[in-house]
């Protein structure tokens, strides 16, 4: 055990390290150098595509946002990312202002374009979303407007093609999913998600249900293990196959911090099973955090990282308290388990929510008791319907219409 003096020394070193890291990370100097530019010609690889549209005064405004990396500028490769934007207008006769095709761009494609650098966004009110800070956490050095597209080279990206085909298949089975809820639950794709619906989930503290995380991966992992066990797959092989399926799903789905954390944590726990070792939740969670921070140290300051890991810490503390109660009272059940579980998570998340969003939706404590089990069943039903759709599309669409 560490003495109090050593513990205080360690805490001071950690705090100083975080402060120095946050203020002297190379991304900040790169952002300053980037803002000196006004225009530039770049070659880059697309790593994210978001297409949106809205109407104003009878005119439809189409916007495409490309997040690019592996950037080549002035014959030099740079290690950061950029957000590129382009708008086009469709008038009453549905004619475009330009011939810009917004649907051809895929992840992995190479573009060459002339861009105009945009000023960084300014947070005028503490309660406003700090977009510039968010970009920094994602290793995005700045934003720019595409002035002219010089060249476009499509690449045969296997993962992106598979993601596109799965998305098309889901849209075909759940043809009445006008709110985009199915794509959000299965692939984490919020492109077509109804904004009013998402805001309603945010205001009630249930937005985490719409994020692919441990809930989704836990269901997949358990179901796969049960299936492999039923068909007689060897113990070690079924854990290895389940891990492969989890990481395949990670590549296909929207790979945010929550799903990365869940994938790593499940993998670590599975490895301990394969080694016939006892699992320790907090040790596994700490190792998961180190791996995530090793991949992107700036994740430490992102809201999604803090909420994701604080939720897991709250679950771990709750399980310790539950085990202690059962051990001391020699009872087999924990009273009000579901209610206390929801309260424990909300207590853990309350400081972070109040700091960033200036509110804590208390109604989420009670709604979570109902909605989390309900969405667990819903996700399982959606997966079954998609399997039915693979066998017979008509039956899949029939059962999908009952869900929607």
Backbone torsions as a table, in degrees:
resi	resn	phi	psi	omega
1	UNK	NA	142.3	178.0
2	UNK	-77.4	140.2	174.7
3	UNK	-72.4	166.3	-178.9
4	UNK	-61.5	-39.9	-179.2
5	UNK	-64.0	-43.4	179.1
6	UNK	-66.3	-38.4	179.9
7	UNK	-63.9	-44.0	178.1
8	UNK	-63.1	-40.8	178.7
9	UNK	-61.2	-43.5	179.3
10	UNK	-63.3	-44.1	-179.9
11	UNK	-63.0	-41.5	178.9
12	UNK	-63.8	-42.3	178.6
13	UNK	-63.0	-41.0	178.7
14	UNK	-64.0	-45.1	-179.4
15	UNK	-63.5	-45.5	178.1
16	UNK	-63.5	-39.1	178.4
17	UNK	-62.6	-41.3	178.3
18	UNK	-64.3	-44.2	-179.3
19	UNK	-62.7	-47.3	-179.8
20	UNK	-65.5	-40.9	-179.5
21	UNK	-62.5	-43.8	-176.3
22	UNK	-67.4	-33.0	-174.7
23	UNK	-93.0	-20.6	-175.0
24	UNK	-120.4	18.3	176.3
25	UNK	-67.5	142.8	-177.0
26	UNK	-57.0	-25.3	-177.8
27	UNK	-60.0	-31.1	-177.3
28	UNK	-72.4	-40.2	176.6
29	UNK	-69.3	-35.0	177.3
30	UNK	-64.0	-40.8	178.7
31	UNK	-63.1	-39.8	178.5
32	UNK	-65.0	-40.9	177.9
33	UNK	-66.2	-36.3	-179.2
34	UNK	-65.7	-37.7	-177.0
35	UNK	-70.7	-15.9	177.4
36	UNK	-68.7	-29.6	-178.4
37	UNK	-75.3	154.9	174.2
38	UNK	-114.4	-46.9	174.6
39	UNK	-134.4	158.8	179.2
40	UNK	-162.5	157.6	173.2
41	UNK	-110.8	122.6	-174.4
42	UNK	-127.5	155.5	168.3
43	UNK	-120.0	131.5	-173.8
44	UNK	-152.9	163.6	177.1
45	UNK	-104.9	133.3	-179.0
46	UNK	-75.5	129.8	176.7
47	UNK	-119.5	-6.2	175.1
48	UNK	-159.3	140.2	179.5
49	UNK	-129.9	125.6	175.9
50	UNK	-130.7	123.6	179.1
51	UNK	-116.9	127.3	179.0
52	UNK	-132.1	162.6	176.1
53	UNK	-148.3	150.6	174.9
54	UNK	-151.7	160.1	-177.6
55	UNK	-110.1	142.3	176.3
56	UNK	-148.9	121.2	179.5
57	UNK	54.5	40.6	177.9
58	UNK	79.5	1.2	179.9
59	UNK	-110.5	132.4	178.3
60	UNK	-92.3	125.3	-180.0
61	UNK	-104.2	114.6	176.5
62	UNK	-96.2	131.0	179.7
63	UNK	-126.1	131.6	174.3
64	UNK	-117.1	133.6	176.9
65	UNK	-120.7	121.2	179.5
66	UNK	-110.6	123.3	170.0
67	UNK	-94.9	124.3	-174.0
68	UNK	-123.5	151.2	174.4
69	UNK	-137.0	-170.2	-176.8
70	UNK	49.3	48.7	-171.6
71	UNK	-82.3	136.2	174.8
72	UNK	-114.9	117.2	-179.2
73	UNK	-137.6	131.0	-175.9
74	UNK	55.1	40.5	178.0
75	UNK	62.5	22.5	177.8
76	UNK	-129.2	141.3	176.4
77	UNK	-87.3	137.3	177.9
78	UNK	-118.3	154.9	-170.4
79	UNK	-97.3	1.3	-177.0
80	UNK	-102.6	177.9	179.9
81	UNK	-110.0	163.8	174.7
82	UNK	-135.0	150.1	170.6
83	UNK	-103.0	120.5	179.2
84	UNK	-111.0	138.0	-178.2
85	UNK	-128.3	149.3	176.6
86	UNK	-148.4	134.6	179.5
87	UNK	-116.4	148.8	175.3
88	UNK	-139.6	150.4	-175.0
89	UNK	-116.4	135.3	173.1
90	UNK	-113.7	126.5	-174.8
91	UNK	-92.6	-170.4	-173.6
92	UNK	-58.9	-34.8	179.4
93	UNK	-84.4	9.8	177.7
94	UNK	66.1	17.1	175.7
95	UNK	-86.1	138.8	-179.1
96	UNK	-80.5	153.5	174.1
97	UNK	-69.4	-29.9	178.4
98	UNK	-141.2	-178.3	-178.3
99	UNK	-99.4	24.9	-176.3
100	UNK	-70.6	119.0	179.8
101	UNK	-91.9	111.9	-173.7
102	UNK	-85.9	-9.3	-173.3
103	UNK	-103.9	0.3	-176.0
104	UNK	-90.1	-17.3	-173.1
105	UNK	-79.8	132.9	179.7
106	UNK	-129.1	158.9	175.9
107	UNK	-63.0	133.0	-179.1
108	UNK	100.4	-16.1	178.3
109	UNK	-69.6	153.4	-179.9
110	UNK	-107.1	130.9	178.3
111	UNK	-124.4	150.2	171.4
112	UNK	-126.1	125.8	-173.8
113	UNK	-152.8	161.1	172.5
114	UNK	-96.7	128.2	-176.1
115	UNK	-123.3	155.0	174.0
116	UNK	-116.5	122.5	-175.4
117	UNK	-69.4	136.2	178.7
118	UNK	-100.6	150.9	176.0
119	UNK	-67.3	143.8	178.0
120	UNK	-64.6	146.1	179.4
121	UNK	-68.0	149.4	-177.6
122	UNK	-114.3	133.0	177.2
123	UNK	-91.6	101.0	-176.3
124	UNK	-80.7	-26.1	-177.4
125	UNK	-126.5	136.1	-179.6
126	UNK	-56.1	-27.4	-178.7
127	UNK	-83.8	-8.8	178.2
128	UNK	-74.7	153.7	177.3
129	UNK	-70.3	126.6	-179.0
130	UNK	-86.4	89.5	-175.2
131	UNK	-67.5	-37.2	179.7
132	UNK	-64.2	-40.8	178.3
133	UNK	-65.1	-40.6	178.6
134	UNK	-61.1	-43.4	179.0
135	UNK	-62.7	-38.8	179.6
136	UNK	-63.1	-42.6	179.1
137	UNK	-63.2	-27.1	179.0
138	UNK	-91.2	9.7	-179.0
139	UNK	62.5	33.7	177.1
140	UNK	-103.8	117.3	-171.3
141	UNK	-79.3	-22.5	-178.4
142	UNK	-179.6	179.8	179.0
143	UNK	-124.2	156.1	-179.0
144	UNK	-153.7	160.7	176.8
145	UNK	-103.5	134.6	177.3
146	UNK	-76.8	115.5	179.5
147	UNK	-89.0	-37.4	-179.7
148	UNK	-154.3	131.5	176.7
149	UNK	-92.1	114.0	-175.5
150	UNK	-88.5	-38.3	-176.4
151	UNK	-154.7	149.4	179.0
152	UNK	-141.9	122.4	-178.1
153	UNK	-121.0	105.3	177.6
154	UNK	-70.7	141.3	178.0
155	UNK	-116.6	148.6	178.9
156	UNK	-85.4	86.2	-179.2
157	UNK	-90.8	111.6	-174.6
158	UNK	-62.3	-45.4	-178.2
159	UNK	-64.3	-43.2	-179.4
160	UNK	-67.0	-39.7	177.0
161	UNK	-63.1	-40.4	178.1
162	UNK	-65.5	-42.9	177.7
163	UNK	-60.9	-43.0	-179.7
164	UNK	-63.7	-43.0	-179.7
165	UNK	-66.8	-39.9	177.6
166	UNK	-64.8	-42.0	178.5
167	UNK	-61.4	-43.1	178.6
168	UNK	-64.1	-39.6	179.5
169	UNK	-64.8	-43.7	179.0
170	UNK	-62.9	-42.3	178.8
171	UNK	-64.8	-31.2	179.1
172	UNK	-73.0	-42.3	179.6
173	UNK	-69.3	-51.9	-180.0
174	UNK	-96.5	67.3	-173.3
175	UNK	-68.6	-21.0	-179.3
176	UNK	-94.4	10.4	-178.4
177	UNK	-79.8	74.3	-176.2
178	UNK	-74.8	-21.8	-178.4
179	UNK	-89.9	-5.9	177.8
180	UNK	72.7	19.7	-174.9
181	UNK	-72.0	-33.7	-177.1
182	UNK	-69.2	-46.8	178.5
183	UNK	-61.1	-35.3	179.0
184	UNK	-66.1	-42.6	-177.3
185	UNK	-73.0	-34.2	-173.8
186	UNK	-92.8	-43.0	-176.0
187	UNK	-113.3	-4.4	-177.4
188	UNK	70.7	19.1	-178.0
189	UNK	-90.9	105.3	-177.9
190	UNK	-95.7	13.3	-177.4
191	UNK	-58.3	-44.2	-176.7
192	UNK	-100.0	8.0	-178.1
193	UNK	-70.0	131.5	178.9
194	UNK	-61.2	123.6	-176.6
195	UNK	-61.9	-41.0	180.0
196	UNK	-63.9	-38.2	178.4
197	UNK	-65.5	-43.8	-179.1
198	UNK	-65.6	-40.0	178.0
199	UNK	-63.9	-36.0	177.8
200	UNK	-63.7	-40.8	177.0
201	UNK	-66.1	-38.3	178.3
202	UNK	-64.0	-44.0	-177.3
203	UNK	-67.3	-26.4	178.8
204	UNK	-96.6	3.8	177.9
205	UNK	74.2	24.9	-177.6
206	UNK	-114.9	13.1	-177.6
207	UNK	-62.7	-26.6	-179.4
208	UNK	-63.8	-22.9	178.7
209	UNK	-65.9	-31.3	-178.0
210	UNK	-85.6	1.3	178.9
211	UNK	-103.3	130.3	178.1
212	UNK	-66.9	120.8	-175.8
213	UNK	-150.7	-150.9	-177.9
214	UNK	-61.8	-29.4	179.0
215	UNK	-60.1	-49.0	-178.8
216	UNK	-67.6	-49.5	-176.7
217	UNK	-67.3	-33.7	177.0
218	UNK	-62.5	-42.6	177.8
219	UNK	-62.5	-47.1	-179.1
220	UNK	-61.1	-44.7	-177.0
221	UNK	-63.9	-45.7	-178.9
222	UNK	-65.9	-45.0	-179.0
223	UNK	-62.0	-44.6	-179.6
224	UNK	-62.6	-42.8	179.1
225	UNK	-62.7	-39.7	178.9
226	UNK	-65.6	-42.1	179.6
227	UNK	-64.6	-46.7	179.9
228	UNK	-62.8	-35.6	178.9
229	UNK	-67.7	-39.8	-178.8
230	UNK	-65.7	-36.6	-177.3
231	UNK	-89.0	5.6	171.8
232	UNK	84.6	26.0	178.0
233	UNK	-73.7	138.9	-179.7
234	UNK	-57.6	145.8	-174.1
235	UNK	-50.7	-50.8	-176.7
236	UNK	-68.7	-37.5	-178.6
237	UNK	-66.8	-38.2	-177.3
238	UNK	-69.7	-31.4	175.0
239	UNK	-69.9	-40.5	179.2
240	UNK	-65.7	-43.5	178.4
241	UNK	-63.5	-39.2	178.7
242	UNK	-64.0	-40.7	177.9
243	UNK	-63.6	-42.5	178.4
244	UNK	-61.1	-42.5	178.6
245	UNK	-65.3	-38.4	179.3
246	UNK	-62.5	-46.0	-178.3
247	UNK	-73.7	-29.0	173.5
248	UNK	-65.0	-41.6	176.9
249	UNK	-64.4	-38.3	177.9
250	UNK	-60.2	-41.8	-179.4
251	UNK	-67.8	-35.7	-176.9
252	UNK	-79.9	-39.7	-177.1
253	UNK	-78.9	175.3	178.0
254	UNK	-69.5	106.1	-169.7
255	UNK	-83.0	75.9	176.2
256	UNK	-89.4	-176.1	-177.0
257	UNK	-65.9	-37.9	-177.0
258	UNK	-62.4	-46.1	-179.2
259	UNK	-73.1	-31.4	175.8
260	UNK	-65.3	-45.6	178.3
261	UNK	-60.0	-45.3	-179.1
262	UNK	-65.4	-40.1	-179.5
263	UNK	-64.9	-44.4	-179.8
264	UNK	-66.3	-43.1	-178.5
265	UNK	-63.2	-43.7	178.3
266	UNK	-64.1	-39.1	179.6
267	UNK	-64.0	-44.8	179.5
268	UNK	-62.0	-44.6	179.9
269	UNK	-65.0	-39.0	178.7
270	UNK	-64.9	-39.1	178.7
271	UNK	-63.6	-38.7	177.6
272	UNK	-65.0	-36.1	175.3
273	UNK	-63.4	-42.9	-179.1
274	UNK	-65.4	-29.0	179.8
275	UNK	-90.1	2.0	-179.5
276	UNK	57.9	39.0	178.3
277	UNK	-109.1	156.0	175.0
278	UNK	-73.4	141.6	-179.9
279	UNK	-94.5	139.8	172.8
280	UNK	-118.8	118.2	-172.1
281	UNK	-59.9	-48.4	-175.3
282	UNK	-69.7	-34.0	175.5
283	UNK	-65.2	-44.0	178.1
284	UNK	-63.1	-40.4	-179.8
285	UNK	-67.6	-40.0	178.2
286	UNK	-63.4	-42.9	178.0
287	UNK	-64.2	-38.5	176.6
288	UNK	-60.9	-44.6	178.5
289	UNK	-61.1	-41.9	178.5
290	UNK	-63.0	-38.9	179.1
291	UNK	-67.2	-43.9	179.0
292	UNK	-61.7	-44.4	179.4
293	UNK	-69.8	-29.4	175.8
294	UNK	-66.0	-35.0	178.3
295	UNK	-73.7	-37.7	178.2
296	UNK	-151.8	93.7	-176.9
297	UNK	-57.7	-28.6	-179.2
298	UNK	-69.3	-12.1	177.1
299	UNK	-60.0	-24.2	-179.1
300	UNK	-56.7	-31.0	-175.5
301	UNK	-99.4	5.3	179.8
302	UNK	-86.9	148.0	-178.5
303	UNK	-65.0	-40.8	-177.2
304	UNK	-63.1	-38.9	177.4
305	UNK	-64.0	-47.3	-177.2
306	UNK	-65.0	-43.4	179.6
307	UNK	-67.3	-42.2	-177.6
308	UNK	-62.7	-48.6	-176.5
309	UNK	-76.6	-32.2	176.7
310	UNK	-66.9	-36.1	176.0
311	UNK	-61.9	-42.0	179.8
312	UNK	-68.5	-38.5	177.0
313	UNK	-62.6	-41.7	179.1
314	UNK	-62.4	-41.1	177.8
315	UNK	-63.7	-42.4	179.1
316	UNK	-62.9	-43.6	178.6
317	UNK	-64.2	-40.8	178.9
318	UNK	-62.4	-43.2	179.7
319	UNK	-64.3	-36.0	175.5
320	UNK	-63.3	-45.3	179.1
321	UNK	-63.7	-38.9	179.2
322	UNK	-64.9	-45.4	179.0
323	UNK	-63.3	-40.3	178.9
324	UNK	-63.2	-41.7	-180.0
325	UNK	-64.4	-46.0	-178.5
326	UNK	-65.2	-38.7	179.8
327	UNK	-66.8	-39.4	-177.6
328	UNK	-76.6	-35.3	-175.2
329	UNK	-96.6	-10.1	-179.2
330	UNK	59.6	30.3	176.5
331	UNK	-97.1	153.4	-178.7
332	UNK	-90.7	-17.6	-178.6
333	UNK	-124.9	152.6	178.8
334	UNK	-104.1	120.8	-175.5
335	UNK	-64.9	140.5	177.8
336	UNK	54.7	43.0	-173.9
337	UNK	-58.5	-51.0	-175.7
338	UNK	-63.2	-43.1	-178.5
339	UNK	-65.8	-46.8	-178.9
340	UNK	-66.6	-33.9	177.1
341	UNK	-62.3	-46.3	178.9
342	UNK	-64.9	-40.4	179.3
343	UNK	-64.6	-41.4	-179.1
344	UNK	-60.6	-44.7	179.6
345	UNK	-64.2	-44.1	-178.6
346	UNK	-67.2	-33.5	176.0
347	UNK	-65.4	-41.5	179.2
348	UNK	-65.1	-37.8	-177.3
349	UNK	-84.5	-17.3	-174.6
350	UNK	-55.3	-46.9	179.9
351	UNK	-61.0	-39.2	-179.3
352	UNK	-70.1	-43.6	179.8
353	UNK	-63.3	-42.3	-179.4
354	UNK	-68.1	-33.0	-179.8
355	UNK	-70.6	-43.5	-175.2
356	UNK	-89.6	-36.4	-172.7
357	UNK	-113.3	-3.6	175.7
358	UNK	62.0	23.0	176.3
359	UNK	-160.1	153.1	175.9
360	UNK	-128.4	108.6	-178.2
361	UNK	-72.3	96.9	-177.5
362	UNK	-66.2	-25.3	-180.0
363	UNK	-64.4	-23.2	179.2
364	UNK	-63.0	-25.8	178.4
365	UNK	-61.3	-44.0	-176.1
366	UNK	-84.0	-37.3	177.9
367	UNK	-66.9	-33.7	179.5
368	UNK	-62.0	-31.6	179.3
369	UNK	-60.9	-34.9	-178.5
370	UNK	-91.3	-46.0	-169.1
371	UNK	-73.8	-37.5	-178.1
372	UNK	-63.0	-50.4	175.2
373	UNK	-62.0	-36.4	-179.5
374	UNK	-64.0	-44.1	-179.7
375	UNK	-72.1	-28.2	174.8
376	UNK	-62.0	-45.8	177.2
377	UNK	-66.6	-40.3	-178.5
378	UNK	-61.5	-44.1	179.9
379	UNK	-62.4	-41.6	178.6
380	UNK	-63.2	-40.8	179.4
381	UNK	-65.1	-41.8	179.2
382	UNK	-61.0	-43.0	179.0
383	UNK	-62.5	-41.9	178.8
384	UNK	-63.5	-42.8	179.8
385	UNK	-64.0	-38.8	178.1
386	UNK	-65.1	-37.3	176.6
387	UNK	-65.0	-41.0	176.5
388	UNK	-62.5	-39.5	178.7
389	UNK	-62.7	-32.4	176.4
390	UNK	-65.6	-34.7	-179.2
391	UNK	-79.4	-48.6	-179.9
392	UNK	-147.2	113.8	-175.3
393	UNK	-62.7	-37.4	-177.7
394	UNK	-63.7	-43.7	178.0
395	UNK	-66.9	-38.8	177.8
396	UNK	-60.3	-45.4	178.9
397	UNK	-66.6	-34.7	179.2
398	UNK	-63.4	-49.3	-179.1
399	UNK	-69.9	-32.1	177.6
400	UNK	-63.5	-36.2	179.6
401	UNK	-65.0	-28.0	177.6
402	UNK	-72.8	-35.0	179.5
403	UNK	-68.9	-42.0	-177.4
404	UNK	-83.7	NA	NA
